[in-house]
Amino acid sequence: MANFDWLKSVGATQEAVAVLNDQPKVFATIIAVLIGLTVELGLLAAIHFATLKPEQKKKKNKKEKKEKKEKPAKAKKIKDNGAFAPGRS
């Protein structure tokens, strides 16, 4: 017989644990349904992205591409001629 007492640590009530201990097939069914729904969701997402029309797909503008290619401008160094430096005359 299955022992589902470990579910109490994640918040299951004593009644829920008693039901699972009495009918362990319920737990297996819940897990199978969750796995099935996850697989179905993955397939739906794959079909959705595979069947997008070209005009529905996100396109990058030429301006965005140019901005990404350009390197940020470097800060220009200011030449110090020493006119205002302390200790110099």
KEKE-3310 file (N, C-alpha, C; in steps of 0.2 Angstrom, whole numbers, plus 5000, padded with zeros to 4 digits):
npx = (5004:5002:5011:5007:5011:5021:5015:5009:5019:5019:5007:4995:4979:4974:4963:4965:4977:4973:4963:4972:4980:4971:4966:4978:4978:4972:4982:4991:4984:4981:4994:4997:4988:4992:5005:5001:4993:5004:5012:5002:5001:5014:5014:5004:5010:5021:5015:5008:5018:5025:5016:5014:5011:5022:5020:5015:5025:5038:5047:5063:5067:5076:5083:5084:5093:5104:5107:5111:5122:5131:5144:5145:5148:5164:5170:5178:5194:5200:5212:5225:5233:5239:5237:5229:5233:5237:5251:5259:5267)
npy = (4994:5011:5025:5041:5051:5060:5071:5079:5088:5097:5104:5096:5091:5080:5072:5072:5065:5053:5049:5047:5037:5027:5026:5024:5025:5037:5047:5043:5045:5059:5064:5059:5066:5079:5078:5075:5086:5096:5091:5092:5106:5110:5105:5112:5125:5123:5121:5132:5142:5137:5138:5152:5166:5175:5189:5190:5187:5194:5207:5215:5232:5242:5252:5249:5238:5245:5253:5244:5238:5249:5255:5261:5279:5284:5292:5307:5312:5325:5336:5341:5355:5360:5373:5376:5368:5364:5370:5372:5385)
npz = (5000:4996:5003:5007:5016:5015:5008:5017:5021:5011:5012:5011:5017:5031:5027:5013:5012:5017:5008:4997:5001:5003:4989:4978:4965:4961:4963:4953:4942:4942:4940:4927:4920:4921:4915:4902:4899:4898:4888:4877:4877:4874:4861:4855:4855:4847:4835:4833:4831:4820:4810:4808:4797:4786:4787:4800:4808:4819:4813:4811:4811:4798:4804:4817:4816:4811:4822:4832:4826:4826:4836:4852:4855:4860:4874:4873:4877:4887:4885:4895:4899:4909:4915:4925:4936:4952:4961:4950:4941)
capx = (5000:5006:5011:5008:5011:5025:5011:5008:5024:5018:5001:4989:4976:4974:4958:4967:4982:4969:4961:4977:4983:4966:4966:4984:4977:4970:4988:4994:4979:4983:5001:4996:4984:4997:5010:4997:4992:5010:5013:4998:5003:5020:5013:5000:5014:5025:5011:5007:5024:5027:5011:5013:5012:5027:5018:5014:5032:5041:5053:5067:5068:5083:5085:5086:5099:5110:5109:5114:5129:5135:5147:5143:5154:5169:5171:5184:5199:5201:5219:5227:5239:5243:5237:5226:5235:5240:5258:5263:5267)
capy = (5000:5017:5030:5048:5055:5066:5076:5084:5093:5102:5107:5092:5089:5073:5069:5071:5060:5047:5047:5044:5031:5022:5025:5027:5026:5044:5051:5042:5048:5066:5065:5057:5071:5085:5077:5075:5093:5099:5089:5095:5113:5111:5104:5118:5131:5122:5121:5140:5146:5134:5140:5159:5169:5179:5195:5190:5186:5200:5209:5220:5237:5243:5257:5245:5234:5249:5255:5238:5237:5255:5255:5268:5283:5284:5298:5311:5314:5332:5337:5345:5359:5362:5380:5377:5363:5367:5369:5374:5392)
capz = (5000:4995:5009:5005:5022:5013:5005:5023:5022:5006:5013:5010:5023:5033:5023:5006:5012:5018:5001:4992:5004:5001:4982:4975:4958:4960:4962:4947:4937:4942:4937:4920:4917:4921:4910:4896:4897:4897:4881:4873:4877:4870:4854:4852:4854:4841:4829:4832:4829:4814:4805:4807:4791:4786:4789:4807:4812:4820:4809:4814:4806:4796:4809:4823:4814:4811:4829:4835:4823:4828:4842:4856:4854:4865:4877:4871:4882:4887:4885:4901:4897:4916:4917:4932:4940:4958:4962:4944:4940)
cpx = (5004:5006:5012:5008:5016:5021:5009:5013:5023:5011:4995:4986:4976:4969:4961:4972:4978:4966:4966:4980:4978:4966:4972:4983:4975:4976:4991:4990:4981:4989:5001:4993:4988:5002:5007:4995:4998:5012:5009:4999:5009:5018:5009:5005:5019:5021:5009:5012:5026:5022:5010:5015:5018:5026:5017:5020:5035:5047:5056:5067:5075:5086:5088:5092:5105:5112:5113:5121:5134:5138:5145:5149:5158:5169:5178:5188:5200:5209:5220:5233:5242:5242:5233:5228:5238:5247:5262:5262:5268)
cpy = (5006:5022:5037:5053:5061:5072:5081:5089:5099:5105:5103:5091:5082:5069:5067:5065:5053:5044:5044:5038:5025:5020:5028:5029:5034:5048:5050:5045:5056:5068:5064:5063:5077:5084:5077:5082:5097:5097:5092:5103:5114:5110:5110:5124:5130:5123:5129:5143:5143:5137:5148:5161:5174:5186:5196:5189:5193:5202:5215:5226:5238:5248:5254:5241:5239:5252:5250:5237:5243:5254:5262:5272:5284:5291:5301:5313:5321:5333:5342:5349:5361:5369:5380:5372:5366:5365:5371:5382:5394)
cpz = (5000:5002:5007:5010:5020:5010:5011:5023:5016:5007:5012:5017:5025:5029:5016:5006:5013:5012:4997:4995:5003:4994:4979:4968:4956:4959:4955:4941:4936:4939:4930:4917:4916:4916:4903:4894:4895:4890:4876:4872:4873:4862:4851:4851:4848:4835:4827:4829:4822:4808:4805:4800:4791:4789:4797:4811:4813:4816:4812:4808:4804:4801:4815:4822:4814:4818:4833:4833:4825:4835:4846:4856:4861:4868:4875:4877:4882:4889:4891:4899:4904:4918:4923:4937:4946:4959:4956:4944:4933)
residu = (MET:ALA:ASN:PHE:ASP:TRP:LEU:LYS:SER:VAL:GLY:ALA:THR:GLN:GLU:ALA:VAL:ALA:VAL:LEU:ASN:ASP:GLN:PRO:LYS:VAL:PHE:ALA:THR:ILE:ILE:ALA:VAL:LEU:ILE:GLY:LEU:THR:VAL:GLU:LEU:GLY:LEU:LEU:ALA:ALA:ILE:HIS:PHE:ALA:THR:LEU:LYS:PRO:GLU:GLN:LYS:LYS:LYS:LYS:ASN:LYS:LYS:GLU:LYS:LYS:GLU:LYS:LYS:GLU:LYS:PRO:ALA:LYS:ALA:LYS:LYS:ILE:LYS:ASP:ASN:GLY:ALA:PHE:ALA:PRO:GLY:ARG:SER)
# end
